[in-house]
């Protein structure tokens, strides 16, 4: 019975409602390792996929999981359902668009044109 408690079945729900997994992970697996697994299994046909682990955020039980924590440390009482699959939500942070960056750095854009006489 302890072998079942040492690993968790986890599936990752993407923003469009599709899933990656489920897959079994040892309880000692770090959140950073989960993110690496998401990167390797990310569907190739999806646009705006994550480029690095830093682009991925995992949410479980309403909390954003930190990279240095393990799956066991992030457990909620819902994980204790025997034979159950835990769903974690995945968010992808997109880098700022180059076009928006150029407009913000453009010195010709009027910032304030007020004059008090």
C-alpha positions as a Markdown table, in Angstrom:
| # | Residue | x | y | z |
|---|---|---|---|---|
| 1 | Unk | 0.0 | 0.0 | 0.0 |
| 2 | Unk | 2.9 | 2.4 | 0.7 |
| 3 | Unk | 4.0 | 2.1 | -3.0 |
| 4 | Unk | 0.7 | 3.6 | -4.0 |
| 5 | Unk | 1.2 | 6.5 | -1.6 |
| 6 | Unk | 4.7 | 7.1 | -2.8 |
| 7 | Unk | 3.5 | 8.0 | -6.3 |
| 8 | Unk | 0.7 | 10.2 | -7.6 |
| 9 | Unk | -1.2 | 10.0 | -10.9 |
| 10 | Unk | -1.2 | 13.6 | -12.2 |
| 11 | Unk | -2.7 | 15.1 | -15.4 |
| 12 | Unk | -2.1 | 18.6 | -16.5 |
| 13 | Unk | -5.0 | 20.6 | -17.9 |
| 14 | Unk | -4.1 | 23.3 | -20.4 |
| 15 | Unk | -5.9 | 26.6 | -20.9 |
| 16 | Unk | -7.9 | 25.3 | -23.9 |
| 17 | Unk | -9.3 | 22.3 | -21.8 |
| 18 | Unk | -7.0 | 19.6 | -23.3 |
| 19 | Unk | -4.9 | 17.4 | -21.0 |
| 20 | Unk | -1.4 | 16.1 | -20.9 |
| 21 | Unk | -1.3 | 12.8 | -19.1 |
| 22 | Unk | -2.2 | 11.3 | -16.7 |
| 23 | Unk | 1.2 | 10.0 | -15.7 |
| 24 | Unk | 2.6 | 8.6 | -12.4 |
| 25 | Unk | 5.1 | 10.7 | -10.5 |
| 26 | Unk | 7.0 | 9.8 | -7.3 |
| 27 | Unk | 6.1 | 11.9 | -4.3 |
| 28 | Unk | 9.7 | 13.2 | -4.2 |
| 29 | Unk | 9.4 | 14.8 | -7.7 |
| 30 | Unk | 10.1 | 18.5 | -7.7 |
| 31 | Unk | 7.7 | 21.0 | -9.3 |
| 32 | Unk | 10.5 | 22.0 | -11.7 |
| 33 | Unk | 10.7 | 18.4 | -12.9 |
| 34 | Unk | 6.9 | 18.4 | -13.5 |
| 35 | Unk | 7.4 | 21.6 | -15.6 |
| 36 | Unk | 10.2 | 19.9 | -17.6 |
| 37 | Unk | 7.8 | 17.0 | -18.2 |
| 38 | Unk | 5.1 | 19.4 | -19.5 |
| 39 | Unk | 7.6 | 21.1 | -21.8 |
| 40 | Unk | 8.6 | 17.7 | -23.3 |
| 41 | Unk | 5.0 | 16.6 | -23.8 |
| 42 | Unk | 3.6 | 19.9 | -24.9 |
| 43 | Unk | 1.4 | 19.3 | -28.1 |
| 44 | Unk | 3.4 | 20.4 | -31.2 |
| 45 | Unk | 0.2 | 21.7 | -32.9 |
| 46 | Unk | -0.5 | 24.2 | -30.1 |
| 47 | Unk | 0.4 | 27.9 | -30.7 |
| 48 | Unk | 2.1 | 29.9 | -28.0 |
| 49 | Unk | 3.7 | 27.0 | -26.2 |
| 50 | Unk | 6.2 | 27.5 | -23.4 |
| 51 | Unk | 9.9 | 27.9 | -24.4 |
| 52 | Unk | 11.4 | 27.4 | -20.9 |
| 53 | Unk | 10.4 | 26.1 | -17.5 |
| 54 | Unk | 10.1 | 29.7 | -16.4 |
| 55 | Unk | 7.3 | 30.2 | -18.8 |
| 56 | Unk | 5.2 | 27.5 | -17.1 |
| 57 | Unk | 3.1 | 28.0 | -14.0 |
| 58 | Unk | 1.3 | 25.0 | -12.3 |
| 59 | Unk | -1.8 | 25.6 | -10.2 |
| 60 | Unk | -3.0 | 22.9 | -7.7 |
| 61 | Unk | -5.8 | 23.3 | -5.2 |
| 62 | Unk | -5.8 | 27.1 | -6.0 |
| 63 | Unk | -2.1 | 27.7 | -5.3 |
| 64 | Unk | 0.7 | 28.4 | -7.7 |
| 65 | Unk | 3.4 | 25.8 | -7.1 |
| 66 | Unk | 7.0 | 26.8 | -6.5 |
| 67 | Unk | 9.8 | 25.1 | -8.4 |
| 68 | Unk | 11.8 | 24.1 | -5.3 |
| 69 | Unk | 8.9 | 22.2 | -3.7 |
| 70 | Unk | 8.1 | 18.5 | -4.1 |
| 71 | Unk | 4.8 | 17.0 | -5.1 |
| 72 | Unk | 4.5 | 15.6 | -1.5 |
| 73 | Unk | 4.9 | 19.1 | 0.0 |
| 74 | Unk | 2.1 | 20.4 | -2.3 |
| 75 | Unk | -0.3 | 17.6 | -1.3 |
| 76 | Unk | -3.9 | 18.5 | -0.5 |
| 77 | Unk | -6.4 | 16.2 | 1.2 |
| 78 | Unk | -7.9 | 15.5 | -2.3 |
| 79 | Unk | -4.7 | 13.6 | -3.2 |
| 80 | Unk | -5.6 | 10.9 | -0.8 |
| 81 | Unk | -8.4 | 9.4 | -2.9 |
| 82 | Unk | -7.2 | 5.9 | -3.7 |
| 83 | Unk | -6.7 | 5.3 | -7.4 |
| 84 | Unk | -7.6 | 8.9 | -8.2 |
| 85 | Unk | -6.0 | 11.2 | -10.7 |
| 86 | Unk | -5.0 | 14.7 | -9.6 |
| 87 | Unk | -5.6 | 17.5 | -12.1 |
| 88 | Unk | -3.2 | 20.4 | -12.1 |
| 89 | Unk | -3.8 | 23.4 | -14.2 |
| 90 | Unk | -1.1 | 24.8 | -16.5 |
| 91 | Unk | -0.6 | 28.5 | -17.4 |
| 92 | Unk | 1.9 | 29.8 | -19.9 |
| 93 | Unk | 3.5 | 33.2 | -19.4 |
| 94 | Unk | 4.1 | 34.9 | -22.7 |
| 95 | Unk | 7.0 | 37.2 | -23.2 |
| 96 | Unk | 6.0 | 40.8 | -24.0 |
| 97 | Unk | 5.5 | 41.5 | -27.7 |
| 98 | Unk | 8.3 | 43.2 | -29.5 |
| 99 | Unk | 5.9 | 45.7 | -31.1 |
| 100 | Unk | 4.6 | 46.8 | -27.7 |
| 101 | Unk | 8.2 | 47.2 | -26.4 |
| 102 | Unk | 9.2 | 49.4 | -29.3 |
| 103 | Unk | 6.3 | 51.8 | -28.8 |
| 104 | Unk | 7.1 | 52.1 | -25.1 |
| 105 | Unk | 10.7 | 52.9 | -25.8 |
| 106 | Unk | 10.0 | 55.3 | -28.7 |
| 107 | Unk | 11.0 | 58.9 | -27.6 |
| 108 | Unk | 8.8 | 60.5 | -30.2 |
| 109 | Unk | 5.6 | 59.3 | -28.4 |
| 110 | Unk | 4.0 | 62.2 | -26.5 |
| 111 | Unk | 4.0 | 61.5 | -22.8 |
| 112 | Unk | 2.4 | 64.7 | -21.7 |
| 113 | Unk | 1.7 | 67.9 | -23.6 |
| 114 | Unk | 0.3 | 70.1 | -20.8 |
| 115 | Unk | 1.7 | 73.6 | -20.4 |
| 116 | Unk | 0.5 | 76.0 | -17.5 |
| 117 | Unk | 1.0 | 79.7 | -18.1 |
